[in-house]
Amino acid sequence: MYKKILVAINEFTNSEVAARYALALAKSCRSRLFLIFAAEEGIGQNAFGHAEGALVRLFAAAEGMGIEVESNTVKGATFKTISGVVREHGIDLVFTATRREDIQKRFFVRTHAREFMMNLPCSVAMVRVVEMGRTHPRNILVPLKGHLSQIEERAYFTAKLAQGFNARTTILNLSGPIKGIFQSWEQERDFGPDKHTAKGVEDFISHLEQYKVQHERRSAQGSVARSITTEAAFRKNDLIIMGASERGLFKSFLSGNPVENVLRETPCNLIVFRPGRKSR
């Protein structure tokens, strides 16, 4: 499914740490890996050196893992550069990392992460790095709720990343008035049981089991953000994979939403995953 994976590298350590997840996934999927640094106008010499150093280290790590890898520095605006490479090479999935300053304001406003999530035609995995030294997860938390779209790709992404680290997964079945970890992030009027939740979760697990990934199931009620962060902290998860739809992300960009709360408060590293617009 993912033949070509791109990692957007910048001068911050977060992007290099986030790239380690992309390396594991590329090895698991036998994908070709593109490491791209967009050097924007006015970038300082120190920042440029940090990004170049990250490219060298990641390229060596990828070669050591037997991954077909290409590394490039391109002068230009970040989104324009990455978007151009995506279209030129037919990239299937882009990894990007949040920046420190993104945490200090509304998460998605005027950020590269927002542009990637909203405007790239391929799948996007946005990584929020909390713990620099814990990039080899053993127990991955996957919150699920609501009408799950593109279940096959979501399960594939989860399974292949788990396989890349030989990790087990915990499926957290969320119920309550807030809709949307793998669909949208709006509040529902109907506070009764979600009849679609059970089927969506069962379908996801059915796809996951095809890849023989170890998993367990848990459930939680109440606030989505609090349920996820509490579960991750209590169970000492190493990574959260949190799904999002375009529609749900658009709403969160406009009005704020639980996704931003989880991004700020997550006790472990977090990936917000949006599947691609076109079917594969």
Number of C-alpha atoms within 10 A of each C-alpha: 12 18 14 21 26 29 26 21 29 25 22 16 17 21 23 25 22 27 25 17 21 27 26 22 24 27 20 17 21 16 21 18 26 23 23 23 25 22 22 15 9 6 10 11 8 10 14 17 12 15 22 21 14 22 24 12 11 21 21 14 15 21 12 9 13 12 21 16 21 15 17 13 16 15 12 14 12 21 18 12 19 23 18 13 16 21 13 9 11 14 22 22 26 27 24 26 25 22 20 12 10 18 15 9 12 18 22 21 15 12 15 17 23 18 16 22 27 17 13 20 20 22 21 25 27 22 27 27 26 17 15 13 8 14 19 16 21 16 22 24 27 23 25 26 25 23 21 24 16 17 20 15 20 22 21 19 22 22 25 21 24 24 20 20 17 16 19 18 25 21 19 21 19 25 23 18 19 23 24 25 26 27 22 25 23 19 13 12 9 10 11 10 11 16 10 12 19 17 14 20 22 11 16 22 19 14 18 23 14 11 15 10 18 16 17 11 13 12 14 17 14 12 14 25 20 17 18 24 21 16 19 23 13 10 12 15 20 21 28 27 25 24 25 23 24 17 13 20 22 17 15 21 18 10 9 18 19 19 24 18 16 19 25 19 16 22 23 22 22 24 22 19 24 25 24 20 13 9 8 8
